[in-house]
């Protein structure tokens, strides 16, 4: 009879956790709180992580969806996901002091959309309906931008013309899924303009590549991330597609011992909005269940840093 595997080690994906855009967004809120005092209003969750949002709430940030809930003269921060032109204009009209925490890689997509729109382009956007980043990007234009979520949508989309058609994507998608949908767009519209550089952000790509390296080496993959986090969900889905049992948890308390029964090596990663403190707590929990060692895989060292908006320098 084959012996039951004994829980042995935690294998850490590299890179994992916070990216430069998330670091910047959180820093903007924290600096605004230190410089101007509480409350600071934030439209939508600054990043999609329960721990981060609750931590900032405790420091005096108030998260809102409707600008009508922000009092006159208040300081307002836009979330890392970006906002539509209409939200920008309403916020300016209401006279708020605004700091934009939109990830610069999302802003790059917005700038490209505005530039090509002036040249007469329509757009096909690959993304998830209802995600705030998608709403922000599509909201850069009044019309002429069409959302596709899968290959089937590509067959149904009806742009007014196809001579000037460009593709943009949500930055936190599955790299492989986005490539498959983009190929379907190219097959239907051979002259479509593709992004000069892939819209999917470097951090999303790197974390997915790390899961591809880690998955074959472990018996189960645990992803630390909140349910609303697109890039965290994609990591769990990717491990599953690679044939490895995979689960996503918001914190260590959600880890189920049954998931680890009969498993020897536990792969652990975290979405780009999940802080390292949560990873450490999960490691401690897995160790309490019997793991005796932690091994960090080799991976890309990320050095990207994004500048903060003007007006947040601390004296």
C-alpha positions as semicolon CSV with decimal commas, in nm:
position;residue;x (nm);y (nm);z (nm)
1;X;0,000;0,000;0,000
2;X;0,133;0,344;-0,102
3;X;0,214;0,561;0,203
4;X;0,010;0,883;0,242
5;X;0,219;1,191;0,159
6;X;0,318;1,397;0,460
7;X;0,296;1,777;0,446
8;X;0,654;1,883;0,397
9;X;0,713;2,229;0,256
10;X;0,567;2,556;0,136
11;X;0,690;2,664;-0,208
12;X;0,672;3,041;-0,264
13;X;0,614;3,186;-0,611
14;X;0,837;3,475;-0,713
15;X;0,725;3,742;-0,779
16;X;0,399;3,765;-0,586
17;X;0,196;4,027;-0,403
18;X;0,210;4,404;-0,439
19;X;0,301;4,559;-0,773
20;X;0,425;4,915;-0,833
21;X;0,076;5,043;-0,920
22;X;-0,071;4,909;-0,596
23;X;0,220;5,042;-0,389
24;X;0,166;5,385;-0,546
25;X;-0,212;5,386;-0,493
26;X;-0,187;5,297;-0,124
27;X;0,093;5,551;-0,074
28;X;-0,125;5,824;-0,229
29;X;-0,406;5,761;0,024
30;X;-0,167;5,734;0,319
31;X;0,018;6,053;0,224
32;X;-0,308;6,240;0,170
33;X;-0,421;6,132;0,520
34;X;-0,093;6,248;0,675
35;X;-0,085;6,579;0,487
36;X;-0,450;6,683;0,496
37;X;-0,587;6,478;0,785
38;X;-0,888;6,246;0,797
39;X;-1,123;6,197;0,633
40;X;-0,990;6,138;0,282
41;X;-1,254;6,015;0,038
42;X;-1,169;5,737;-0,208
43;X;-1,390;5,653;-0,504
44;X;-1,422;5,274;-0,511
45;X;-1,186;5,039;-0,325
46;X;-0,837;5,182;-0,378
47;X;-0,726;4,829;-0,470
48;X;-0,928;4,508;-0,455
49;X;-0,812;4,374;-0,121
50;X;-1,019;4,352;0,198
51;X;-0,720;4,384;0,435
52;X;-0,583;4,695;0,259
53;X;-0,925;4,865;0,246
54;X;-0,997;4,794;0,615
55;X;-0,652;4,918;0,714
56;X;-0,705;5,247;0,530
57;X;-1,056;5,282;0,676
58;X;-0,903;5,253;1,024
59;X;-0,664;5,538;0,933
60;X;-0,948;5,765;0,820
61;X;-1,021;5,686;0,455
62;X;-1,387;5,678;0,351
63;X;-1,469;5,466;0,046
64;X;-1,759;5,581;-0,170
65;X;-1,906;5,494;-0,511
66;X;-2,120;5,806;-0,567
67;X;-1,952;6,149;-0,574
68;X;-2,270;6,291;-0,417
69;X;-2,152;6,127;-0,093
70;X;-1,839;6,347;-0,084
71;X;-1,881;6,681;0,097
72;X;-1,783;7,009;-0,076
73;X;-1,415;7,098;-0,048
74;X;-1,309;6,744;0,045
75;X;-0,999;6,563;-0,078
76;X;-1,084;6,282;-0,320
77;X;-0,866;5,998;-0,449
78;X;-0,951;5,797;-0,760
79;X;-0,878;5,424;-0,724
80;X;-0,599;5,237;-0,903
81;X;-0,849;5,102;-1,158
82;X;-0,916;5,440;-1,320
83;X;-1,239;5,628;-1,382
84;X;-1,443;5,745;-1,680
85;X;-1,421;6,094;-1,828
86;X;-1,766;6,169;-1,683
87;X;-1,648;6,093;-1,327
88;X;-1,339;6,313;-1,375
89;X;-1,555;6,599;-1,502
90;X;-1,812;6,565;-1,223
91;X;-1,538;6,561;-0,957
92;X;-1,380;6,876;-1,101
93;X;-1,720;7,047;-1,126
94;X;-1,786;6,970;-0,758
95;X;-1,459;7,141;-0,665
96;X;-1,286;6,853;-0,485
97;X;-0,912;6,844;-0,433
98;X;-0,834;6,542;-0,653
99;X;-0,546;6,295;-0,646
100;X;-0,554;6,034;-0,919
101;X;-0,422;5,692;-0,807
102;X;-0,502;5,529;-1,143
103;X;-0,222;5,285;-1,225
104;X;0,002;5,450;-1,488
105;X;-0,031;5,135;-1,702
106;X;-0,410;5,185;-1,707
107;X;-0,362;5,556;-1,782
108;X;-0,144;5,453;-2,079
109;X;-0,443;5,263;-2,222
110;X;-0,669;5,567;-2,165
111;X;-0,422;5,794;-2,347
112;X;-0,396;5,552;-2,640
113;X;-0,777;5,533;-2,668
114;X;-0,810;5,914;-2,670
115;X;-0,531;5,953;-2,929
116;X;-0,663;5,691;-3,171
117;X;-1,022;5,811;-3,128
118;X;-0,912;6,150;-3,263
119;X;-0,774;5,965;-3,566
120;X;-1,117;5,808;-3,629
121;X;-1,066;5,468;-3,469
122;X;-1,327;5,246;-3,307
123;X;-1,218;4,997;-3,042
124;X;-1,271;4,641;-2,933
125;X;-1,195;4,606;-2,564
126;X;-1,111;4,264;-2,420
127;X;-1,219;4,256;-2,056
128;X;-1,474;4,165;-1,791
129;X;-1,807;4,348;-1,792
130;X;-1,865;4,549;-1,475
131;X;-1,499;4,559;-1,367
132;X;-1,413;4,919;-1,267
133;X;-1,108;4,926;-1,494
134;X;-1,321;4,828;-1,793
135;X;-1,584;5,088;-1,702
136;X;-1,310;5,352;-1,671
137;X;-1,150;5,269;-2,006
138;X;-1,477;5,238;-2,196
139;X;-1,589;5,560;-2,028
140;X;-1,311;5,754;-2,201
141;X;-1,541;5,768;-2,506
142;X;-1,911;5,836;-2,556
143;X;-1,936;5,564;-2,824
144;X;-1,732;5,345;-3,056
145;X;-1,581;5,108;-2,799
146;X;-1,715;4,751;-2,788
147;X;-1,656;4,501;-2,506
148;X;-1,579;4,135;-2,574
149;X;-1,538;3,890;-2,285
150;X;-1,466;3,572;-2,481
151;X;-1,416;3,431;-2,830
152;X;-1,793;3,390;-2,880
153;X;-1,840;3,765;-2,826
154;X;-1,595;3,839;-3,108
155;X;-1,830;3,676;-3,360
156;X;-2,119;3,895;-3,240
157;X;-1,951;4,235;-3,212
158;X;-2,068;4,488;-3,471
159;X;-1,843;4,795;-3,507
160;X;-1,972;5,064;-3,741
161;X;-1,663;5,021;-3,959
162;X;-1,355;4,801;-3,966
163;X;-1,108;5,016;-4,163
164;X;-0,993;5,186;-3,845
165;X;-1,032;4,939;-3,560
166;X;-0,800;4,893;-3,261
167;X;-0,779;4,641;-2,976
168;X;-0,725;4,732;-2,612
169;X;-0,737;4,502;-2,310
170;X;-0,800;4,515;-1,939
171;X;-0,457;4,503;-1,774
172;X;-0,533;4,219;-1,528
173;X;-0,656;3,944;-1,761
174;X;-0,522;3,595;-1,814
175;X;-0,239;3,640;-2,064
176;X;-0,332;3,320;-2,247
177;X;-0,707;3,393;-2,257
178;X;-0,647;3,747;-2,382
179;X;-0,415;3,618;-2,655
180;X;-0,679;3,367;-2,767
181;X;-0,949;3,638;-2,786
182;X;-0,712;3,880;-2,961
183;X;-0,635;3,611;-3,221
184;X;-1,009;3,569;-3,283
185;X;-1,042;3,948;-3,331
186;X;-0,748;3,943;-3,576
187;X;-0,903;3,652;-3,768
188;X;-1,233;3,838;-3,808
189;X;-1,080;4,184;-3,862
190;X;-0,739;4,124;-4,029
191;X;-0,653;4,495;-4,039
192;X;-0,717;4,554;-3,670
193;X;-0,455;4,763;-3,493
194;X;-0,297;4,582;-3,200
195;X;-0,130;4,756;-2,905
196;X;0,236;4,852;-2,961
197;X;0,307;4,691;-2,626
198;X;0,075;4,438;-2,471
199;X;-0,178;4,614;-2,248
200;X;-0,167;4,336;-1,986
201;X;0,059;4,475;-1,717
202;X;0,408;4,345;-1,642
203;X;0,306;4,241;-1,288
204;X;0,007;4,038;-1,406
205;X;0,228;3,867;-1,664
206;X;0,507;3,800;-1,414
207;X;0,274;3,651;-1,150
208;X;0,109;3,425;-1,408
209;X;0,449;3,313;-1,539
210;X;0,556;3,235;-1,180
211;X;0,245;3,016;-1,130
212;X;0,328;2,831;-1,453
213;X;0,674;2,753;-1,310
214;X;0,544;2,663;-0,964
215;X;0,235;2,453;-1,044
216;X;0,414;2,142;-1,177
217;X;0,635;2,136;-0,867
218;X;0,355;2,131;-0,606
219;X;0,047;1,931;-0,509
220;X;-0,185;2,225;-0,448
221;X;-0,171;2,601;-0,513
222;X;-0,304;2,857;-0,264
223;X;-0,359;3,210;-0,396
224;X;-0,389;3,492;-0,144
225;X;-0,633;3,750;-0,282
226;X;-0,979;3,896;-0,239
227;X;-1,277;3,768;-0,442
228;X;-1,305;4,103;-0,626
229;X;-0,941;4,091;-0,742
230;X;-0,929;4,008;-1,113
231;X;-0,560;3,922;-1,126
232;X;-0,587;3,698;-0,815
233;X;-0,876;3,505;-0,970
234;X;-0,674;3,457;-1,287
235;X;-0,386;3,303;-1,085
236;X;-0,616;3,046;-0,929
237;X;-0,776;2,966;-1,266
238;X;-0,435;2,929;-1,428
239;X;-0,314;2,676;-1,169
240;X;-0,639;2,481;-1,216
241;X;-0,595;2,479;-1,596
242;X;-0,243;2,344;-1,544
243;X;-0,393;2,048;-1,358
244;X;-0,307;2,149;-1,001
245;X;-0,569;2,175;-0,727
246;X;-0,603;2,545;-0,648
247;X;-0,786;2,765;-0,400
248;X;-0,808;3,139;-0,338
249;X;-0,831;3,279;0,015
250;X;-0,869;3,632;0,153
251;X;-0,672;3,548;0,467
252;X;-0,521;3,260;0,667
253;X;-0,848;3,186;0,849
254;X;-1,006;3,074;0,520
255;X;-0,746;2,801;0,462
256;X;-0,917;2,460;0,494
257;X;-0,697;2,180;0,640
258;X;-0,882;1,931;0,416
259;X;-0,724;2,098;0,110
260;X;-0,379;1,993;0,235
261;X;-0,459;1,633;0,331
262;X;-0,234;1,390;0,146
263;X;-0,035;1,680;-0,003
264;X;0,340;1,713;0,032
265;X;0,424;2,047;-0,128
266;X;0,200;2,353;-0,100
267;X;0,247;2,626;-0,362
268;X;0,173;2,977;-0,238
269;X;0,134;3,301;-0,429
270;X;-0,054;3,630;-0,392
271;X;-0,234;3,864;-0,627
272;X;-0,092;4,208;-0,703
273;X;-0,319;4,376;-0,444
274;X;-0,249;4,132;-0,157
275;X;0,007;4,243;0,105
276;X;0,296;4,023;0,213
277;X;0,172;4,024;0,575
278;X;-0,117;3,799;0,462
279;X;0,126;3,561;0,290
280;X;0,328;3,537;0,613
281;X;0,014;3,456;0,811
282;X;-0,077;3,180;0,564
283;X;0,275;3,035;0,590
284;X;0,239;3,029;0,971
285;X;-0,095;2,849;0,939
286;X;0,045;2,588;0,698
287;X;0,341;2,535;0,932
288;X;0,097;2,485;1,221
289;X;-0,065;2,211;1,009
290;X;0,268;2,032;0,971
291;X;0,487;2,193;0,702
292;X;0,850;2,201;0,815
293;X;1,021;2,422;0,554
294;X;0,967;2,714;0,316
295;X;1,138;2,730;-0,023
296;X;1,137;3,039;-0,242
297;X;1,149;2,980;-0,618
298;X;1,374;3,191;-0,839
299;X;1,187;3,453;-1,039
300;X;1,197;3,798;-1,192
301;X;1,297;4,075;-0,952
302;X;1,061;4,369;-1,011
303;X;1,219;4,714;-0,982
304;X;0,947;4,930;-1,141
305;X;0,847;5,239;-0,939
306;X;0,588;5,498;-1,038
307;X;0,606;5,865;-0,929
308;X;0,344;6,012;-0,699
309;X;0,115;6,296;-0,812
310;X;0,226;6,651;-0,735
311;X;0,100;6,800;-0,412
312;X;0,166;6,502;-0,188
313;X;0,519;6,585;-0,078
314;X;0,539;6,566;0,299
315;X;0,717;6,850;0,481
